[in-house]
Amino acid sequence: MLKQSKQTGTVQLTKSLFILSLALLSTVGFAQEDVKSPEGYDYPELFSELKPWHFGDYDVDTEVQLTLKETKASTPQENMAIIDQLYQAFAKGDIPEALANMDPNIEWNEAESFPYADGNPYIGPQAVVDGVFARVGAEWEYWNLVDIELHEMADDKVLATLRYQAKYKENGEVIDAQTAHFWTLKDGKIIRFQQYTDTDQVVRAVSR
């Protein structure tokens, strides 16, 4: 049975702060407004201003480094907290923290017919950064994730329902697409991601 959490929120990818590229991973932004964590989750308060993703002293040839954490069997509530932490890490602009709970061999799938599904499945966090996040930052004026709600599921699954609101750089077309993110975890690590969204709306926007 699906159980809806009390988390709602807004995540924003911006033109000026979220420009990832394969040559230079530096000026990136990913912010969240009015985020409310599920009760019992002790996360720091987030503010609405944008903050850059932090790469520290990484140069252009440095791959994203993951902090390996001791794994153990997780409860549904702990799985919810992990996914909530991921969204909030993105909001704070902290890439290493956002990726820290991903398994080194995470399998990431964009929705079928989505513009970035050409690399499915992306294997590993670095492939996701290069194949998805970099392209979003380069091609869209902004990319907002709004009305985020997390839903507790059985068998180490977490469902996030939300909307994409974005503006395509090349032609100024905007989208407002109903979306779901389906996360699978194992022993406290995210091992699989599946996106579901209104691909027709997105394809029409980039094709005009």
VODRENGU-111990 format. One line per 8 residues: for each residue x, y, z of N, C-alpha, C. Coordinates in Angstrom, 1 decimal. Layout:
BEGIN
X:Y:Z:X:Y:Z:X:Y:Z  ...;
***
This chain:
BEGIN
0.8:-1.2:0.0:0.0:0.0:0.0:0.9:1.2:0.0  0.5:2.2:-0.8:1.2:3.5:-0.9:0.8:4.4:0.3  1.8:4.9:0.9:1.6:5.9:2.0:2.2:7.2:1.7  1.4:8.3:1.7:1.9:9.6:1.3:2.6:10.3:2.5  3.8:10.8:2.3:4.4:11.6:3.3:3.9:13.0:3.3  4.5:13.8:4.3:4.1:15.2:4.4:5.1:16.1:3.7  6.1:15.5:2.9:7.0:16.4:2.3:6.5:17.0:1.0  6.6:18.3:0.9:6.4:19.0:-0.3:7.5:19.9:-0.6;
7.8:20.3:-1.8:8.9:21.2:-2.0:9.1:21.7:-3.4  10.1:22.5:-3.6:10.4:23.0:-4.9:11.9:23.0:-5.1  12.4:22.4:-6.2:13.8:22.4:-6.5:13.9:23.2:-7.8  15.0:24.0:-7.9:15.2:24.8:-9.1:16.5:24.6:-9.7  16.6:24.4:-11.0:17.9:24.4:-11.7:17.9:25.7:-12.5  19.0:26.5:-12.3:19.0:27.8:-13.0:20.0:27.9:-14.0  19.8:28.8:-15.0:20.7:29.1:-16.1:22.1:29.5:-15.5  22.1:30.4:-14.6:23.4:31.0:-14.2:24.2:30.1:-13.3;
23.5:29.3:-12.5:24.2:28.5:-11.5:24.2:27.0:-11.8  23.5:26.6:-12.9:23.5:25.1:-13.2:24.0:24.9:-14.6  25.2:25.1:-14.9:25.8:24.9:-16.3:26.9:23.9:-16.1  26.5:22.6:-16.2:27.5:21.6:-16.2:27.9:21.3:-17.6  29.1:20.9:-17.8:29.6:20.5:-19.1:30.6:19.4:-19.0  30.8:18.7:-20.0:31.8:17.6:-19.9:33.2:18.2:-19.8  33.4:19.4:-20.3:34.7:20.0:-20.2:35.0:20.7:-18.9  33.9:21.3:-18.3:34.1:22.1:-17.1:32.9:22.0:-16.2;
33.1:21.2:-15.0:32.0:21.1:-14.1:32.2:22.1:-13.0  31.7:23.3:-13.2:32.0:24.3:-12.2:30.8:25.2:-11.8  30.2:26.0:-12.8:29.2:27.0:-12.4:27.8:26.4:-12.5  27.4:25.8:-11.4:26.2:25.0:-11.3:25.3:25.5:-10.2  24.0:25.4:-10.4:23.1:25.8:-9.3:21.9:24.9:-9.3  21.4:24.6:-8.1:20.3:23.7:-7.9:19.7:24.1:-6.6  18.6:24.8:-6.5:18.1:25.3:-5.3:16.7:24.8:-5.0  16.2:25.0:-3.8:14.9:24.5:-3.4:14.3:25.5:-2.5;
13.0:25.7:-2.7:12.2:26.7:-2.0:11.1:26.0:-1.2  10.9:26.5:0.0:9.8:26.0:0.8:9.7:24.5:1.0  10.8:24.0:1.3:10.9:22.5:1.5:10.5:22.1:2.9  9.7:21.2:3.0:9.3:20.6:4.4:9.6:19.2:4.4  10.5:18.8:5.4:10.8:17.4:5.5:9.8:16.7:6.3  9.7:15.4:6.0:8.7:14.5:6.8:9.0:14.7:8.3  8.0:14.5:9.1:8.1:14.7:10.5:9.1:13.6:11.0  10.0:14.0:11.9:11.0:13.1:12.5:12.3:13.1:11.7;
12.4:13.8:10.6:13.6:13.9:9.9:14.3:15.2:10.2  15.5:15.2:10.8:16.2:16.3:11.3:17.1:16.8:10.2  16.6:17.6:9.3:17.5:18.2:8.2:17.6:19.7:8.5  18.7:20.4:8.1:18.8:21.8:8.3:17.9:22.6:7.5  17.5:23.7:7.9:16.6:24.6:7.2:17.2:25.1:5.9  16.4:25.0:4.8:16.9:25.5:3.6:16.3:26.9:3.3  17.0:27.7:2.5:16.6:29.0:2.2:16.3:29.1:0.7  15.6:30.1:0.3:15.1:30.1:-1.1:16.2:30.7:-2.1;
17.3:31.3:-1.5:18.3:31.8:-2.4:19.1:30.6:-3.0  19.7:30.9:-4.2:20.4:29.9:-4.9:21.8:29.7:-4.4  22.3:28.5:-4.4:23.6:28.2:-3.9:24.3:27.3:-4.9  25.6:27.5:-5.2:26.3:26.7:-6.2:26.5:25.3:-5.7  26.6:24.4:-6.7:27.1:23.1:-6.3:28.5:23.2:-6.0  29.0:22.4:-5.0:30.3:22.5:-4.5:31.2:21.4:-5.1  32.2:21.7:-5.9:33.1:20.8:-6.4:34.5:20.8:-5.7  34.6:21.7:-4.7:35.9:21.8:-4.0:37.0:22.2:-5.0;
38.1:21.4:-4.9:39.3:21.7:-5.7:39.3:20.8:-7.0  38.2:20.2:-7.4:38.2:19.3:-8.5:38.6:20.1:-9.8  39.4:19.5:-10.7:39.6:20.1:-12.0:38.8:19.4:-13.0  38.9:19.8:-14.3:38.0:19.2:-15.3:38.2:17.8:-15.5  39.4:17.2:-15.1:39.6:15.8:-15.4:39.3:14.9:-14.2  38.8:15.5:-13.1:38.5:14.8:-11.9:37.1:14.2:-11.9  36.9:13.0:-11.7:35.6:12.4:-11.6:35.0:12.7:-10.3  33.6:12.6:-10.3:32.9:12.8:-9.0:33.3:11.7:-8.1;
33.7:12.1:-6.9:34.1:11.1:-5.9:33.0:10.8:-4.9  32.7:9.6:-4.6:31.7:9.2:-3.7:32.2:8.9:-2.3  31.5:9.3:-1.3:31.9:8.9:0.1:31.2:7.6:0.4  31.9:6.5:0.5:31.3:5.2:0.8:30.9:5.2:2.3  29.7:4.8:2.5:29.1:4.7:3.9:28.9:3.2:4.2  29.0:2.9:5.5:28.6:1.5:5.9:27.2:1.3:5.6  26.9:0.2:4.9:25.5:-0.2:4.6:24.9:-1.1:5.5  23.6:-1.0:5.6:22.8:-2.0:6.5:21.4:-2.0:6.0;
20.6:-3.0:6.3:19.3:-3.0:5.9:18.5:-1.8:6.5  17.7:-1.2:5.6:17.0:0.0:5.9:15.5:-0.2:6.1  14.9:0.5:6.9:13.4:0.5:7.1:12.8:1.4:6.0  11.5:1.3:5.8:10.8:2.2:4.8:11.0:3.6:5.2  11.0:3.9:6.5:11.2:5.3:6.9:12.6:5.8:6.7  13.6:4.9:6.8:15.0:5.3:6.5:15.2:5.5:5.0  14.5:4.7:4.2:14.6:4.9:2.8:14.0:6.2:2.4  12.9:6.6:3.0:12.3:7.9:2.7:13.2:9.0:3.1;
13.9:8.9:4.2:14.9:9.9:4.7:16.0:10.0:3.7  16.5:8.9:3.1:17.6:9.0:2.2:17.2:9.7:0.9  16.0:9.5:0.4:15.6:10.2:-0.8:15.3:11.7:-0.5  14.8:11.9:0.7:14.5:13.3:1.1:15.9:14.1:1.2  16.9:13.4:1.7:18.2:14.0:1.9:18.8:14.3:0.5  18.6:13.4:-0.4:19.1:13.6:-1.8:18.5:14.9:-2.4  17.2:15.0:-2.3:16.6:16.2:-2.9:17.1:17.5:-2.2  17.2:17.4:-0.9:17.7:18.6:-0.1:19.2:18.9:-0.4;
20.0:17.9:-0.6:21.4:18.1:-1.0:21.5:18.8:-2.3  20.6:18.4:-3.3:20.6:19.1:-4.6:20.2:20.6:-4.3  19.3:20.8:-3.4:18.8:22.2:-3.1:19.9:23.0:-2.6  20.8:22.4:-1.7:21.9:23.1:-1.1:23.1:23.3:-2.1  23.0:22.6:-3.2:24.0:22.7:-4.2:25.2:21.9:-3.9  25.0:20.8:-3.2:26.1:19.9:-2.7:26.1:18.6:-3.5  26.9:18.5:-4.6:26.8:17.3:-5.4:27.4:16.1:-4.7  28.5:16.2:-4.0:29.0:15.0:-3.3:28.0:14.4:-2.4;
27.3:15.3:-1.6:26.3:14.8:-0.7:25.1:14.2:-1.4  24.7:14.8:-2.5:23.6:14.3:-3.3:23.9:12.9:-3.9  25.1:12.7:-4.2:25.5:11.4:-4.8:26.0:10.4:-3.8  26.2:10.8:-2.6:26.9:9.9:-1.6:26.0:8.7:-1.3  24.7:8.7:-1.4:23.9:7.6:-1.1:23.5:6.8:-2.3  24.2:7.1:-3.5:24.0:6.3:-4.7:25.0:5.2:-4.7  24.5:4.0:-5.1:25.4:2.9:-5.3:26.4:3.2:-6.4  27.7:2.8:-6.4:28.6:3.1:-7.5:28.1:2.6:-8.8;
27.2:1.6:-8.8:26.7:1.0:-10.0:25.2:1.3:-10.2  24.8:2.4:-9.7:23.4:2.8:-9.8:22.9:2.7:-11.3  21.7:2.2:-11.5:21.2:2.2:-12.9:20.1:3.3:-13.0  20.4:4.2:-13.9:19.5:5.4:-14.0:18.9:5.4:-15.4  17.5:5.4:-15.4:16.8:5.4:-16.7:15.9:6.6:-16.8  16.1:7.4:-17.8:15.1:8.5:-18.2:13.9:7.8:-18.9  12.8:8.5:-18.9:11.6:8.0:-19.5:11.8:7.7:-21.0  11.2:6.7:-21.4:11.2:6.3:-22.9:10.8:7.5:-23.7;
11.5:7.8:-24.8:11.3:8.9:-25.7:11.6:10.3:-25.1  12.1:10.4:-23.9:12.6:11.6:-23.3:13.9:12.0:-24.0  14.2:13.3:-24.2:15.4:13.7:-25.0:16.7:13.1:-24.4  16.8:12.8:-23.1:18.0:12.3:-22.6:18.0:10.8:-22.3  17.0:10.1:-22.9:16.9:8.6:-22.8:17.9:7.9:-23.7  18.6:8.7:-24.5:19.4:8.0:-25.5:20.6:7.3:-24.9  20.9:7.7:-23.6:22.0:7.0:-22.9:21.6:5.9:-21.9  20.3:5.6:-21.9:19.8:4.6:-21.0:20.4:3.2:-21.3;
20.7:2.5:-20.2:20.7:3.0:-18.8:22.0:3.6:-18.5  22.0:4.7:-17.7:23.2:5.4:-17.3:23.7:4.5:-16.1  24.9:4.1:-16.1:25.5:3.3:-15.0:26.5:4.1:-14.2  26.2:4.3:-13.0:27.1:5.0:-12.1:26.8:6.5:-12.0  27.1:7.1:-10.9:26.8:8.6:-10.7:27.5:9.5:-11.7  28.7:9.2:-12.1:29.4:10.0:-13.1:28.7:10.1:-14.4  28.1:8.9:-14.9:27.4:8.9:-16.1:26.1:9.7:-16.0  25.5:9.7:-14.9:24.3:10.5:-14.7:24.6:12.0:-14.7;
25.7:12.4:-14.1:26.2:13.8:-14.1:26.4:14.2:-15.6  27.2:13.4:-16.3:27.6:13.8:-17.6:26.5:13.7:-18.6  25.7:12.7:-18.5:24.7:12.4:-19.5:23.3:13.1:-19.3  23.0:13.5:-18.1:21.7:14.1:-17.8:21.9:15.5:-17.3  22.5:15.7:-16.1:22.6:17.0:-15.5:23.3:18.0:-16.4  24.4:17.6:-17.0:25.1:18.5:-17.9:24.3:19.0:-19.0  23.5:18.1:-19.6:22.7:18.5:-20.8:21.5:19.4:-20.4  20.9:19.1:-19.2:19.9:19.9:-18.8:20.4:21.4:-18.5;
21.5:21.5:-17.9:22.1:22.8:-17.6:22.4:23.6:-18.9  22.9:22.8:-19.9:23.3:23.5:-21.1:22.2:23.9:-22.0  21.1:23.2:-22.0:20.0:23.4:-23.0:18.8:24.1:-22.5  18.6:24.2:-21.1:17.4:24.8:-20.6:17.7:26.1:-19.8  16.9:27.1:-20.0:17.1:28.4:-19.3:16.9:28.1:-17.8  15.9:27.4:-17.4:15.7:26.9:-16.1:15.0:25.6:-16.1  15.1:24.9:-15.0:14.4:23.6:-14.9:14.0:23.4:-13.4  12.7:23.6:-13.2:12.2:23.6:-11.8:11.5:22.2:-11.5;
11.7:21.7:-10.3:11.0:20.6:-9.8:10.1:21.1:-8.7  8.8:21.1:-8.9:7.9:21.7:-8.0:6.9:20.7:-7.4  6.3:21.0:-6.3:5.2:20.2:-5.7:5.7:18.8:-5.4  6.9:18.6:-4.9:7.5:17.3:-4.6:6.8:16.7:-3.4  6.4:15.5:-3.6:5.8:14.7:-2.5:6.4:13.3:-2.5  6.9:12.8:-1.3:7.4:11.5:-1.2:6.4:10.5:-0.7  6.4:9.3:-1.3:5.4:8.3:-0.9:6.2:7.0:-0.5  5.9:6.5:0.7:6.5:5.3:1.2:5.9:4.1:0.5;
6.8:3.2:0.1:6.4:1.9:-0.5:7.1:0.8:0.1  6.6:-0.4:-0.2:7.3:-1.6:0.3:8.5:-2.0:-0.6  9.2:-3.0:-0.1:10.3:-3.6:-0.9:11.4:-2.6:-1.3  11.7:-1.7:-0.4:12.8:-0.8:-0.6:12.6:0.2:-1.8  11.4:0.6:-2.0:11.0:1.5:-3.0:10.5:2.8:-2.4  10.8:3.9:-3.1:10.2:5.2:-2.7:9.7:5.9:-4.0  8.5:6.4:-4.0:8.0:7.2:-5.1:7.9:8.6:-4.8  8.4:9.5:-5.7:8.3:10.9:-5.6:7.4:11.4:-6.7;
6.4:12.1:-6.4:5.5:12.8:-7.4:5.8:14.2:-7.4  5.8:14.8:-8.6:6.2:16.2:-8.7:5.8:16.7:-10.1  6.2:18.0:-10.4:6.0:18.5:-11.8:7.3:19.1:-12.2  7.6:19.1:-13.5:8.7:19.8:-14.2:8.1:21.1:-14.7  8.8:22.2:-14.4:8.5:23.5:-15.0:9.8:24.0:-15.6  9.9:24.2:-16.9:11.2:24.5:-17.5:11.0:25.3:-18.7  12.1:26.0:-19.1:12.1:26.9:-20.3:13.2:26.5:-21.2  13.0:26.1:-22.5:14.0:25.7:-23.4:14.7:26.9:-24.0;
16.0:26.9:-23.9:16.8:28.0:-24.3:16.6:28.4:-25.8  16.7:27.4:-26.7:16.7:27.7:-28.1:15.5:28.4:-28.6  14.4:28.1:-28.1:13.1:28.7:-28.7:12.2:29.4:-27.7  12.6:29.3:-26.4:11.8:29.9:-25.3:10.5:29.2:-25.0  10.4:27.9:-25.5:9.2:27.1:-25.2:9.3:26.7:-23.7  8.1:26.7:-23.0:8.0:26.3:-21.6:7.2:25.0:-21.5  7.5:24.2:-20.4:6.8:23.0:-20.2:6.3:23.1:-18.7  5.2:22.3:-18.5:4.7:22.1:-17.1:4.2:20.7:-17.1;
5.0:19.8:-16.8:4.8:18.3:-17.0:4.7:17.6:-15.7  3.6:16.8:-15.6:3.4:15.9:-14.5:4.5:14.8:-14.5  5.1:14.5:-13.4:6.3:13.7:-13.3:6.3:12.8:-12.1  6.9:11.6:-12.2:7.2:10.7:-11.1:8.6:10.2:-11.1  9.2:10.1:-10.0:10.6:9.5:-9.9:10.4:8.3:-9.0  10.8:7.1:-9.5:10.7:5.9:-8.8:12.1:5.4:-8.4  12.3:5.4:-7.1:13.6:5.0:-6.6:13.6:3.6:-5.9  14.7:2.9:-6.2:14.9:1.6:-5.5:16.2:1.6:-4.7;
16.1:1.1:-3.5:17.3:1.1:-2.6:17.6:-0.3:-2.2  18.9:-0.4:-1.7:19.3:-1.7:-1.1:20.4:-1.4:-0.1  20.1:-1.9:1.1:21.1:-1.7:2.2:21.5:-0.2:2.4  20.5:0.7:2.2:20.8:2.1:2.4:21.4:2.8:1.3  21.5:2.2:0.1:22.1:2.8:-1.1:21.0:2.8:-2.2  21.0:3.9:-3.0:20.1:3.9:-4.1:20.7:3.2:-5.3  20.0:2.1:-5.7:20.6:1.3:-6.8:19.9:1.5:-8.1  18.7:2.1:-8.1:18.0:2.3:-9.4:17.1:3.5:-9.4;
17.0:4.2:-10.5:16.1:5.3:-10.7:15.4:5.2:-12.0  14.1:5.4:-12.0:13.3:5.4:-13.2:12.4:6.7:-13.2  12.5:7.4:-14.3:11.7:8.6:-14.5:10.5:8.3:-15.3  9.4:9.0:-14.9:8.1:8.9:-15.7:7.7:10.4:-15.9  7.4:10.8:-17.1:6.9:12.2:-17.3:6.2:12.3:-18.6  5.7:13.5:-18.9:5.0:13.8:-20.1:6.0:14.0:-21.2  6.5:13.0:-21.8:7.6:13.1:-22.7:7.1:13.8:-24.0  5.9:13.7:-24.4:5.4:14.3:-25.6:5.5:15.8:-25.4;
5.1:16.3:-24.3:5.2:17.8:-24.0:6.6:18.3:-24.2  7.6:17.5:-23.6:9.0:17.9:-23.6:9.5:17.9:-25.1  9.2:16.8:-25.8:9.7:16.6:-27.1:9.2:17.7:-28.0  7.9:18.1:-27.9:7.3:19.2:-28.7:8.0:20.5:-28.4  8.4:20.7:-27.1:9.0:22.0:-26.8:10.4:22.1:-27.4  11.2:21.0:-27.4:12.5:21.1:-28.0:12.5:21.0:-29.5  11.4:20.6:-30.1:11.3:20.4:-31.6:10.8:21.7:-32.3  10.3:22.6:-31.6:9.7:23.8:-32.3:10.8:24.8:-32.7;
***
